[in-house]
Amino acid sequence: MSKRKNKYLDFSDYFNDEEKVSKEDKSIIELETLLIGKKIKEKNIEDEYDLKIYKEYLKQKEEGTLKTYSHKEVWKE
């Protein structure tokens, strides 16, 4: 039985063999890593914004200043 649990997720052999890893491969991997980091950062910013809006909603609801609209009123146009 192989010591690898999932051959598609185990890149250790690939990265340890310097002949297999070309400069292009390293560049692609670095770019993918940067893109993943960027997506995570964008998601965190989006989550922070959603939380800010939700807190504003709760504050307005508590103060009684929250404006609500009926669906009929909004869709009149």
PyMOL Python script that loads the backbone (N, CA, C, O; Angstrom):
from pymol import cmd

cmd.read_pdbstr("""\
ATOM      1  N   MET A   1       0.843  -1.183   0.000  1.00  0.00           N
ATOM      2  CA  MET A   1       0.000   0.000   0.000  1.00  0.00           C
ATOM      3  C   MET A   1       0.884   1.240   0.000  1.00  0.00           C
ATOM      4  O   MET A   1       1.880   1.300   0.720  1.00  0.00           O
ATOM      5  N   SER A   2       0.530   2.192  -0.779  1.00  0.00           N
ATOM      6  CA  SER A   2       1.288   3.437  -0.881  1.00  0.00           C
ATOM      7  C   SER A   2       1.133   4.257   0.387  1.00  0.00           C
ATOM      8  O   SER A   2       0.078   4.255   1.022  1.00  0.00           O
ATOM      9  N   LYS A   3       2.213   4.967   0.749  1.00  0.00           N
ATOM     10  CA  LYS A   3       2.141   5.823   1.941  1.00  0.00           C
ATOM     11  C   LYS A   3       1.330   7.083   1.662  1.00  0.00           C
ATOM     12  O   LYS A   3       0.934   7.785   2.594  1.00  0.00           O
ATOM     13  N   ARG A   4       1.082   7.373   0.396  1.00  0.00           N
ATOM     14  CA  ARG A   4       0.284   8.542   0.025  1.00  0.00           C
ATOM     15  C   ARG A   4      -1.194   8.248   0.214  1.00  0.00           C
ATOM     16  O   ARG A   4      -1.680   7.177  -0.147  1.00  0.00           O
ATOM     17  N   LYS A   5      -1.898   9.210   0.782  1.00  0.00           N
ATOM     18  CA  LYS A   5      -3.334   9.041   0.975  1.00  0.00           C
ATOM     19  C   LYS A   5      -4.090   9.397  -0.295  1.00  0.00           C
ATOM     20  O   LYS A   5      -5.065   8.735  -0.651  1.00  0.00           O
ATOM     21  N   ASN A   6      -3.640  10.443  -0.978  1.00  0.00           N
ATOM     22  CA  ASN A   6      -4.312  10.882  -2.192  1.00  0.00           C
ATOM     23  C   ASN A   6      -3.237  11.308  -3.178  1.00  0.00           C
ATOM     24  O   ASN A   6      -2.583  12.332  -2.979  1.00  0.00           O
ATOM     25  N   LYS A   7      -3.050  10.542  -4.226  1.00  0.00           N
ATOM     26  CA  LYS A   7      -1.965  10.827  -5.160  1.00  0.00           C
ATOM     27  C   LYS A   7      -2.138  12.158  -5.876  1.00  0.00           C
ATOM     28  O   LYS A   7      -1.165  12.711  -6.390  1.00  0.00           O
ATOM     29  N   TYR A   8      -3.359  12.682  -5.920  1.00  0.00           N
ATOM     30  CA  TYR A   8      -3.595  13.942  -6.612  1.00  0.00           C
ATOM     31  C   TYR A   8      -3.274  15.150  -5.739  1.00  0.00           C
ATOM     32  O   TYR A   8      -3.075  16.250  -6.256  1.00  0.00           O
ATOM     33  N   LEU A   9      -3.222  14.962  -4.430  1.00  0.00           N
ATOM     34  CA  LEU A   9      -2.942  16.078  -3.532  1.00  0.00           C
ATOM     35  C   LEU A   9      -1.531  16.048  -2.974  1.00  0.00           C
ATOM     36  O   LEU A   9      -1.111  17.009  -2.329  1.00  0.00           O
ATOM     37  N   ASP A  10      -0.788  14.976  -3.202  1.00  0.00           N
ATOM     38  CA  ASP A  10       0.557  14.846  -2.652  1.00  0.00           C
ATOM     39  C   ASP A  10       1.580  15.256  -3.705  1.00  0.00           C
ATOM     40  O   ASP A  10       1.854  14.513  -4.648  1.00  0.00           O
ATOM     41  N   PHE A  11       2.131  16.435  -3.529  1.00  0.00           N
ATOM     42  CA  PHE A  11       3.115  16.946  -4.482  1.00  0.00           C
ATOM     43  C   PHE A  11       4.538  16.832  -3.946  1.00  0.00           C
ATOM     44  O   PHE A  11       5.463  17.340  -4.580  1.00  0.00           O
ATOM     45  N   SER A  12       4.744  16.187  -2.811  1.00  0.00           N
ATOM     46  CA  SER A  12       6.064  16.159  -2.186  1.00  0.00           C
ATOM     47  C   SER A  12       7.115  15.528  -3.095  1.00  0.00           C
ATOM     48  O   SER A  12       8.225  16.048  -3.200  1.00  0.00           O
ATOM     49  N   ASP A  13       6.787  14.423  -3.751  1.00  0.00           N
ATOM     50  CA  ASP A  13       7.751  13.794  -4.659  1.00  0.00           C
ATOM     51  C   ASP A  13       8.076  14.716  -5.823  1.00  0.00           C
ATOM     52  O   ASP A  13       9.228  14.804  -6.248  1.00  0.00           O
ATOM     53  N   TYR A  14       7.081  15.391  -6.328  1.00  0.00           N
ATOM     54  CA  TYR A  14       7.255  16.287  -7.468  1.00  0.00           C
ATOM     55  C   TYR A  14       8.193  17.435  -7.119  1.00  0.00           C
ATOM     56  O   TYR A  14       9.085  17.767  -7.901  1.00  0.00           O
ATOM     57  N   PHE A  15       8.000  18.041  -5.955  1.00  0.00           N
ATOM     58  CA  PHE A  15       8.811  19.194  -5.584  1.00  0.00           C
ATOM     59  C   PHE A  15      10.208  18.801  -5.126  1.00  0.00           C
ATOM     60  O   PHE A  15      11.128  19.615  -5.205  1.00  0.00           O
ATOM     61  N   ASN A  16      10.386  17.584  -4.654  1.00  0.00           N
ATOM     62  CA  ASN A  16      11.702  17.148  -4.198  1.00  0.00           C
ATOM     63  C   ASN A  16      12.614  16.778  -5.353  1.00  0.00           C
ATOM     64  O   ASN A  16      13.833  16.766  -5.184  1.00  0.00           O
ATOM     65  N   ASP A  17      12.073  16.482  -6.498  1.00  0.00           N
ATOM     66  CA  ASP A  17      12.870  16.132  -7.668  1.00  0.00           C
ATOM     67  C   ASP A  17      13.076  17.390  -8.504  1.00  0.00           C
ATOM     68  O   ASP A  17      12.203  17.779  -9.280  1.00  0.00           O
ATOM     69  N   GLU A  18      14.238  18.022  -8.340  1.00  0.00           N
ATOM     70  CA  GLU A  18      14.505  19.312  -8.993  1.00  0.00           C
ATOM     71  C   GLU A  18      14.459  19.226 -10.511  1.00  0.00           C
ATOM     72  O   GLU A  18      14.165  20.217 -11.180  1.00  0.00           O
ATOM     73  N   GLU A  19      14.746  18.057 -11.058  1.00  0.00           N
ATOM     74  CA  GLU A  19      14.719  17.914 -12.511  1.00  0.00           C
ATOM     75  C   GLU A  19      13.295  18.055 -13.048  1.00  0.00           C
ATOM     76  O   GLU A  19      13.100  18.519 -14.172  1.00  0.00           O
ATOM     77  N   LYS A  20      12.319  17.666 -12.266  1.00  0.00           N
ATOM     78  CA  LYS A  20      10.925  17.733 -12.715  1.00  0.00           C
ATOM     79  C   LYS A  20      10.363  19.146 -12.646  1.00  0.00           C
ATOM     80  O   LYS A  20       9.460  19.502 -13.403  1.00  0.00           O
ATOM     81  N   VAL A  21      10.900  19.944 -11.739  1.00  0.00           N
ATOM     82  CA  VAL A  21      10.348  21.278 -11.528  1.00  0.00           C
ATOM     83  C   VAL A  21      11.139  22.283 -12.356  1.00  0.00           C
ATOM     84  O   VAL A  21      12.284  22.605 -12.037  1.00  0.00           O
ATOM     85  N   SER A  22      10.524  22.765 -13.402  1.00  0.00           N
ATOM     86  CA  SER A  22      11.186  23.766 -14.230  1.00  0.00           C
ATOM     87  C   SER A  22      10.878  25.155 -13.691  1.00  0.00           C
ATOM     88  O   SER A  22      10.044  25.316 -12.801  1.00  0.00           O
ATOM     89  N   LYS A  23      11.549  26.142 -14.229  1.00  0.00           N
ATOM     90  CA  LYS A  23      11.285  27.528 -13.823  1.00  0.00           C
ATOM     91  C   LYS A  23       9.846  27.915 -14.140  1.00  0.00           C
ATOM     92  O   LYS A  23       9.208  28.639 -13.376  1.00  0.00           O
ATOM     93  N   GLU A  24       9.341  27.433 -15.266  1.00  0.00           N
ATOM     94  CA  GLU A  24       7.956  27.736 -15.644  1.00  0.00           C
ATOM     95  C   GLU A  24       6.974  27.152 -14.638  1.00  0.00           C
ATOM     96  O   GLU A  24       6.003  27.804 -14.255  1.00  0.00           O
ATOM     97  N   ASP A  25       7.232  25.926 -14.215  1.00  0.00           N
ATOM     98  CA  ASP A  25       6.357  25.289 -13.227  1.00  0.00           C
ATOM     99  C   ASP A  25       6.350  26.085 -11.933  1.00  0.00           C
ATOM    100  O   ASP A  25       5.295  26.305 -11.338  1.00  0.00           O
ATOM    101  N   LYS A  26       7.525  26.516 -11.498  1.00  0.00           N
ATOM    102  CA  LYS A  26       7.617  27.295 -10.262  1.00  0.00           C
ATOM    103  C   LYS A  26       6.862  28.611 -10.410  1.00  0.00           C
ATOM    104  O   LYS A  26       6.186  29.045  -9.477  1.00  0.00           O
ATOM    105  N   SER A  27       6.970  29.244 -11.568  1.00  0.00           N
ATOM    106  CA  SER A  27       6.268  30.508 -11.803  1.00  0.00           C
ATOM    107  C   SER A  27       4.758  30.313 -11.766  1.00  0.00           C
ATOM    108  O   SER A  27       4.029  31.128 -11.200  1.00  0.00           O
ATOM    109  N   ILE A  28       4.302  29.235 -12.370  1.00  0.00           N
ATOM    110  CA  ILE A  28       2.865  28.946 -12.380  1.00  0.00           C
ATOM    111  C   ILE A  28       2.371  28.704 -10.962  1.00  0.00           C
ATOM    112  O   ILE A  28       1.321  29.212 -10.570  1.00  0.00           O
ATOM    113  N   ILE A  29       3.120  27.936 -10.202  1.00  0.00           N
ATOM    114  CA  ILE A  29       2.732  27.637  -8.822  1.00  0.00           C
ATOM    115  C   ILE A  29       2.711  28.916  -7.988  1.00  0.00           C
ATOM    116  O   ILE A  29       1.792  29.125  -7.197  1.00  0.00           O
ATOM    117  N   GLU A  30       3.724  29.775  -8.161  1.00  0.00           N
ATOM    118  CA  GLU A  30       3.761  31.041  -7.424  1.00  0.00           C
ATOM    119  C   GLU A  30       2.568  31.923  -7.792  1.00  0.00           C
ATOM    120  O   GLU A  30       1.954  32.538  -6.921  1.00  0.00           O
ATOM    121  N   LEU A  31       2.245  31.981  -9.073  1.00  0.00           N
ATOM    122  CA  LEU A  31       1.111  32.784  -9.535  1.00  0.00           C
ATOM    123  C   LEU A  31      -0.200  32.252  -8.962  1.00  0.00           C
ATOM    124  O   LEU A  31      -1.039  33.025  -8.498  1.00  0.00           O
ATOM    125  N   GLU A  32      -0.375  30.937  -8.994  1.00  0.00           N
ATOM    126  CA  GLU A  32      -1.591  30.345  -8.434  1.00  0.00           C
ATOM    127  C   GLU A  32      -1.706  30.643  -6.946  1.00  0.00           C
ATOM    128  O   GLU A  32      -2.795  30.929  -6.449  1.00  0.00           O
ATOM    129  N   THR A  33      -0.588  30.577  -6.235  1.00  0.00           N
ATOM    130  CA  THR A  33      -0.583  30.873  -4.802  1.00  0.00           C
ATOM    131  C   THR A  33      -0.971  32.324  -4.559  1.00  0.00           C
ATOM    132  O   THR A  33      -1.752  32.610  -3.652  1.00  0.00           O
ATOM    133  N   LEU A  34      -0.436  33.243  -5.357  1.00  0.00           N
ATOM    134  CA  LEU A  34      -0.785  34.655  -5.219  1.00  0.00           C
ATOM    135  C   LEU A  34      -2.269  34.888  -5.501  1.00  0.00           C
ATOM    136  O   LEU A  34      -2.925  35.654  -4.796  1.00  0.00           O
ATOM    137  N   LEU A  35      -2.794  34.227  -6.532  1.00  0.00           N
ATOM    138  CA  LEU A  35      -4.213  34.385  -6.873  1.00  0.00           C
ATOM    139  C   LEU A  35      -5.120  33.841  -5.768  1.00  0.00           C
ATOM    140  O   LEU A  35      -6.157  34.431  -5.464  1.00  0.00           O
ATOM    141  N   ILE A  36      -4.730  32.730  -5.177  1.00  0.00           N
ATOM    142  CA  ILE A  36      -5.512  32.172  -4.068  1.00  0.00           C
ATOM    143  C   ILE A  36      -5.507  33.147  -2.902  1.00  0.00           C
ATOM    144  O   ILE A  36      -6.546  33.388  -2.287  1.00  0.00           O
ATOM    145  N   GLY A  37      -4.334  33.714  -2.591  1.00  0.00           N
ATOM    146  CA  GLY A  37      -4.234  34.701  -1.516  1.00  0.00           C
ATOM    147  C   GLY A  37      -5.095  35.917  -1.790  1.00  0.00           C
ATOM    148  O   GLY A  37      -5.746  36.442  -0.887  1.00  0.00           O
ATOM    149  N   LYS A  38      -5.098  36.369  -3.042  1.00  0.00           N
ATOM    150  CA  LYS A  38      -5.905  37.530  -3.418  1.00  0.00           C
ATOM    151  C   LYS A  38      -7.397  37.239  -3.239  1.00  0.00           C
ATOM    152  O   LYS A  38      -8.138  38.079  -2.728  1.00  0.00           O
ATOM    153  N   LYS A  39      -7.832  36.056  -3.658  1.00  0.00           N
ATOM    154  CA  LYS A  39      -9.244  35.674  -3.519  1.00  0.00           C
ATOM    155  C   LYS A  39      -9.648  35.616  -2.045  1.00  0.00           C
ATOM    156  O   LYS A  39     -10.743  36.046  -1.684  1.00  0.00           O
ATOM    157  N   ILE A  40      -8.772  35.088  -1.202  1.00  0.00           N
ATOM    158  CA  ILE A  40      -9.066  35.014   0.233  1.00  0.00           C
ATOM    159  C   ILE A  40      -9.197  36.416   0.808  1.00  0.00           C
ATOM    160  O   ILE A  40     -10.101  36.688   1.598  1.00  0.00           O
ATOM    161  N   LYS A  41      -8.293  37.306   0.409  1.00  0.00           N
ATOM    162  CA  LYS A  41      -8.336  38.686   0.899  1.00  0.00           C
ATOM    163  C   LYS A  41      -9.620  39.381   0.442  1.00  0.00           C
ATOM    164  O   LYS A  41     -10.260  40.084   1.225  1.00  0.00           O
ATOM    165  N   GLU A  42      -9.997  39.183  -0.826  1.00  0.00           N
ATOM    166  CA  GLU A  42     -11.237  39.780  -1.343  1.00  0.00           C
ATOM    167  C   GLU A  42     -12.455  39.256  -0.582  1.00  0.00           C
ATOM    168  O   GLU A  42     -13.373  40.018  -0.277  1.00  0.00           O
ATOM    169  N   LYS A  43     -12.463  37.972  -0.278  1.00  0.00           N
ATOM    170  CA  LYS A  43     -13.584  37.371   0.448  1.00  0.00           C
ATOM    171  C   LYS A  43     -13.668  37.957   1.855  1.00  0.00           C
ATOM    172  O   LYS A  43     -14.764  38.229   2.345  1.00  0.00           O
ATOM    173  N   ASN A  44     -12.524  38.154   2.509  1.00  0.00           N
ATOM    174  CA  ASN A  44     -12.518  38.739   3.850  1.00  0.00           C
ATOM    175  C   ASN A  44     -13.048  40.169   3.829  1.00  0.00           C
ATOM    176  O   ASN A  44     -13.803  40.565   4.717  1.00  0.00           O
ATOM    177  N   ILE A  45     -12.656  40.944   2.820  1.00  0.00           N
ATOM    178  CA  ILE A  45     -13.147  42.319   2.687  1.00  0.00           C
ATOM    179  C   ILE A  45     -14.660  42.309   2.473  1.00  0.00           C
ATOM    180  O   ILE A  45     -15.386  43.111   3.060  1.00  0.00           O
ATOM    181  N   GLU A  46     -15.120  41.398   1.632  1.00  0.00           N
ATOM    182  CA  GLU A  46     -16.559  41.274   1.364  1.00  0.00           C
ATOM    183  C   GLU A  46     -17.312  40.910   2.647  1.00  0.00           C
ATOM    184  O   GLU A  46     -18.375  41.467   2.925  1.00  0.00           O
ATOM    185  N   ASP A  47     -16.764  39.983   3.419  1.00  0.00           N
ATOM    186  CA  ASP A  47     -17.399  39.582   4.680  1.00  0.00           C
ATOM    187  C   ASP A  47     -17.441  40.742   5.672  1.00  0.00           C
ATOM    188  O   ASP A  47     -18.441  40.932   6.364  1.00  0.00           O
ATOM    189  N   GLU A  48     -16.352  41.523   5.742  1.00  0.00           N
ATOM    190  CA  GLU A  48     -16.313  42.684   6.638  1.00  0.00           C
ATOM    191  C   GLU A  48     -17.375  43.710   6.243  1.00  0.00           C
ATOM    192  O   GLU A  48     -18.036  44.285   7.108  1.00  0.00           O
ATOM    193  N   TYR A  49     -17.537  43.938   4.946  1.00  0.00           N
ATOM    194  CA  TYR A  49     -18.537  44.888   4.458  1.00  0.00           C
ATOM    195  C   TYR A  49     -19.945  44.404   4.808  1.00  0.00           C
ATOM    196  O   TYR A  49     -20.776  45.176   5.287  1.00  0.00           O
ATOM    197  N   ASP A  50     -20.201  43.119   4.562  1.00  0.00           N
ATOM    198  CA  ASP A  50     -21.519  42.556   4.888  1.00  0.00           C
ATOM    199  C   ASP A  50     -21.820  42.704   6.376  1.00  0.00           C
ATOM    200  O   ASP A  50     -22.944  43.040   6.750  1.00  0.00           O
ATOM    201  N   LEU A  51     -20.832  42.458   7.219  1.00  0.00           N
ATOM    202  CA  LEU A  51     -21.018  42.580   8.663  1.00  0.00           C
ATOM    203  C   LEU A  51     -21.302  44.029   9.052  1.00  0.00           C
ATOM    204  O   LEU A  51     -22.138  44.290   9.918  1.00  0.00           O
ATOM    205  N   LYS A  52     -20.603  44.975   8.411  1.00  0.00           N
ATOM    206  CA  LYS A  52     -20.821  46.399   8.687  1.00  0.00           C
ATOM    207  C   LYS A  52     -22.265  46.789   8.343  1.00  0.00           C
ATOM    208  O   LYS A  52     -22.936  47.456   9.131  1.00  0.00           O
ATOM    209  N   ILE A  53     -22.732  46.375   7.177  1.00  0.00           N
ATOM    210  CA  ILE A  53     -24.094  46.691   6.737  1.00  0.00           C
ATOM    211  C   ILE A  53     -25.116  46.062   7.679  1.00  0.00           C
ATOM    212  O   ILE A  53     -26.115  46.693   8.022  1.00  0.00           O
ATOM    213  N   TYR A  54     -24.872  44.832   8.095  1.00  0.00           N
ATOM    214  CA  TYR A  54     -25.792  44.145   9.003  1.00  0.00           C
ATOM    215  C   TYR A  54     -25.864  44.861  10.351  1.00  0.00           C
ATOM    216  O   TYR A  54     -26.944  45.008  10.923  1.00  0.00           O
ATOM    217  N   LYS A  55     -24.706  45.309  10.858  1.00  0.00           N
ATOM    218  CA  LYS A  55     -24.695  46.038  12.134  1.00  0.00           C
ATOM    219  C   LYS A  55     -25.449  47.361  12.015  1.00  0.00           C
ATOM    220  O   LYS A  55     -26.156  47.758  12.942  1.00  0.00           O
ATOM    221  N   GLU A  56     -25.302  48.047  10.875  1.00  0.00           N
ATOM    222  CA  GLU A  56     -26.046  49.287  10.645  1.00  0.00           C
ATOM    223  C   GLU A  56     -27.550  49.007  10.617  1.00  0.00           C
ATOM    224  O   GLU A  56     -28.341  49.776  11.163  1.00  0.00           O
ATOM    225  N   TYR A  57     -27.933  47.913   9.986  1.00  0.00           N
ATOM    226  CA  TYR A  57     -29.343  47.504   9.937  1.00  0.00           C
ATOM    227  C   TYR A  57     -29.882  47.278  11.349  1.00  0.00           C
ATOM    228  O   TYR A  57     -30.953  47.776  11.694  1.00  0.00           O
ATOM    229  N   LEU A  58     -29.138  46.525  12.165  1.00  0.00           N
ATOM    230  CA  LEU A  58     -29.588  46.250  13.533  1.00  0.00           C
ATOM    231  C   LEU A  58     -29.702  47.528  14.356  1.00  0.00           C
ATOM    232  O   LEU A  58     -30.630  47.679  15.151  1.00  0.00           O
ATOM    233  N   LYS A  59     -28.752  48.451  14.164  1.00  0.00           N
ATOM    234  CA  LYS A  59     -28.775  49.722  14.896  1.00  0.00           C
ATOM    235  C   LYS A  59     -30.015  50.538  14.509  1.00  0.00           C
ATOM    236  O   LYS A  59     -30.717  51.058  15.377  1.00  0.00           O
ATOM    237  N   GLN A  60     -30.276  50.644  13.206  1.00  0.00           N
ATOM    238  CA  GLN A  60     -31.449  51.387  12.735  1.00  0.00           C
ATOM    239  C   GLN A  60     -32.740  50.730  13.213  1.00  0.00           C
ATOM    240  O   GLN A  60     -33.693  51.424  13.569  1.00  0.00           O
ATOM    241  N   LYS A  61     -32.777  49.423  13.225  1.00  0.00           N
ATOM    242  CA  LYS A  61     -33.962  48.697  13.679  1.00  0.00           C
ATOM    243  C   LYS A  61     -34.211  48.970  15.164  1.00  0.00           C
ATOM    244  O   LYS A  61     -35.348  49.189  15.581  1.00  0.00           O
ATOM    245  N   GLU A  62     -33.142  48.954  15.950  1.00  0.00           N
ATOM    246  CA  GLU A  62     -33.253  49.201  17.389  1.00  0.00           C
ATOM    247  C   GLU A  62     -33.697  50.631  17.679  1.00  0.00           C
ATOM    248  O   GLU A  62     -34.496  50.869  18.585  1.00  0.00           O
ATOM    249  N   GLU A  63     -33.167  51.592  16.895  1.00  0.00           N
ATOM    250  CA  GLU A  63     -33.501  53.009  17.100  1.00  0.00           C
ATOM    251  C   GLU A  63     -34.867  53.368  16.520  1.00  0.00           C
ATOM    252  O   GLU A  63     -35.409  54.431  16.820  1.00  0.00           O
ATOM    253  N   GLY A  64     -35.415  52.500  15.705  1.00  0.00           N
ATOM    254  CA  GLY A  64     -36.701  52.779  15.072  1.00  0.00           C
ATOM    255  C   GLY A  64     -36.586  53.666  13.847  1.00  0.00           C
ATOM    256  O   GLY A  64     -37.585  54.230  13.401  1.00  0.00           O
ATOM    257  N   THR A  65     -35.389  53.801  13.295  1.00  0.00           N
ATOM    258  CA  THR A  65     -35.183  54.651  12.116  1.00  0.00           C
ATOM    259  C   THR A  65     -35.057  53.843  10.826  1.00  0.00           C
ATOM    260  O   THR A  65     -34.759  54.399   9.769  1.00  0.00           O
ATOM    261  N   LEU A  66     -35.280  52.555  10.909  1.00  0.00           N
ATOM    262  CA  LEU A  66     -35.146  51.684   9.740  1.00  0.00           C
ATOM    263  C   LEU A  66     -36.300  51.926   8.775  1.00  0.00           C
ATOM    264  O   LEU A  66     -37.468  51.870   9.159  1.00  0.00           O
ATOM    265  N   LYS A  67     -35.958  52.197   7.514  1.00  0.00           N
ATOM    266  CA  LYS A  67     -36.980  52.394   6.485  1.00  0.00           C
ATOM    267  C   LYS A  67     -37.208  51.066   5.779  1.00  0.00           C
ATOM    268  O   LYS A  67     -36.262  50.406   5.351  1.00  0.00           O
ATOM    269  N   THR A  68     -38.458  50.689   5.665  1.00  0.00           N
ATOM    270  CA  THR A  68     -38.799  49.475   4.922  1.00  0.00           C
ATOM    271  C   THR A  68     -39.762  49.841   3.806  1.00  0.00           C
ATOM    272  O   THR A  68     -40.488  50.832   3.892  1.00  0.00           O
ATOM    273  N   TYR A  69     -39.757  49.039   2.774  1.00  0.00           N
ATOM    274  CA  TYR A  69     -40.602  49.280   1.612  1.00  0.00           C
ATOM    275  C   TYR A  69     -41.337  47.994   1.267  1.00  0.00           C
ATOM    276  O   TYR A  69     -40.802  46.898   1.433  1.00  0.00           O
ATOM    277  N   SER A  70     -42.563  48.135   0.789  1.00  0.00           N
ATOM    278  CA  SER A  70     -43.303  46.949   0.352  1.00  0.00           C
ATOM    279  C   SER A  70     -42.820  46.560  -1.040  1.00  0.00           C
ATOM    280  O   SER A  70     -42.308  47.391  -1.790  1.00  0.00           O
ATOM    281  N   HIS A  71     -42.989  45.307  -1.365  1.00  0.00           N
ATOM    282  CA  HIS A  71     -42.594  44.838  -2.699  1.00  0.00           C
ATOM    283  C   HIS A  71     -43.388  45.554  -3.785  1.00  0.00           C
ATOM    284  O   HIS A  71     -42.843  45.889  -4.837  1.00  0.00           O
ATOM    285  N   LYS A  72     -44.650  45.784  -3.538  1.00  0.00           N
ATOM    286  CA  LYS A  72     -45.490  46.470  -4.527  1.00  0.00           C
ATOM    287  C   LYS A  72     -44.964  47.869  -4.798  1.00  0.00           C
ATOM    288  O   LYS A  72     -44.929  48.314  -5.945  1.00  0.00           O
ATOM    289  N   GLU A  73     -44.557  48.561  -3.745  1.00  0.00           N
ATOM    290  CA  GLU A  73     -44.044  49.925  -3.885  1.00  0.00           C
ATOM    291  C   GLU A  73     -42.733  49.944  -4.670  1.00  0.00           C
ATOM    292  O   GLU A  73     -42.518  50.817  -5.511  1.00  0.00           O
ATOM    293  N   VAL A  74     -41.883  49.001  -4.397  1.00  0.00           N
ATOM    294  CA  VAL A  74     -40.575  48.949  -5.059  1.00  0.00           C
ATOM    295  C   VAL A  74     -40.716  48.578  -6.531  1.00  0.00           C
ATOM    296  O   VAL A  74     -39.990  49.107  -7.372  1.00  0.00           O
ATOM    297  N   TRP A  75     -41.638  47.677  -6.852  1.00  0.00           N
ATOM    298  CA  TRP A  75     -41.784  47.183  -8.216  1.00  0.00           C
ATOM    299  C   TRP A  75     -42.774  47.988  -9.056  1.00  0.00           C
ATOM    300  O   TRP A  75     -43.120  47.557 -10.156  1.00  0.00           O
ATOM    301  N   LYS A  76     -43.240  49.135  -8.577  1.00  0.00           N
ATOM    302  CA  LYS A  76     -44.202  49.955  -9.328  1.00  0.00           C
ATOM    303  C   LYS A  76     -43.661  50.401 -10.677  1.00  0.00           C
ATOM    304  O   LYS A  76     -44.407  50.469 -11.654  1.00  0.00           O
ATOM    305  N   GLU A  77     -42.391  50.699 -10.737  1.00  0.00           N
ATOM    306  CA  GLU A  77     -41.798  51.245 -11.961  1.00  0.00           C
ATOM    307  C   GLU A  77     -41.981  50.341 -13.082  1.00  0.00           C
ATOM    308  O   GLU A  77     -41.545  50.639 -14.194  1.00  0.00           O
TER     309      GLU A  77
END
""", "prot")
cmd.dss("prot")
cmd.show_as("cartoon", "prot")
cmd.util.cbc("prot")
cmd.orient("prot")
